[in-house]
Amino acid sequence: RALLVKGEVEEAVGSLRRAIQLAPDDANAHAELGKALSYRGDYAGALRELERAVAIEPGHREAQGYLRELRR
């Protein structure tokens, strides 16, 4: 998240992908990756990651909110 705040989107994407390799069922990592992908314009990838976050943790409010925004 700190990398996204600093505007370092590509670094954040790489870091989050590595985190997901280590912990594939980490809903927060998938949600953050979805957000990072949307920042770089990869909306299909963002939707996929956000949907994965919600599949892992159905009550994940942040992922649900980003999904609503992207689906508009």
ABEGO torsion letter per residue (X at the ends): XAAAAAGBAAAAAAAAAAAAAABAABAAAAAAAAAAAAAAGBAAAAAAAAAAAAAABAABAAAAAAAAAAAX
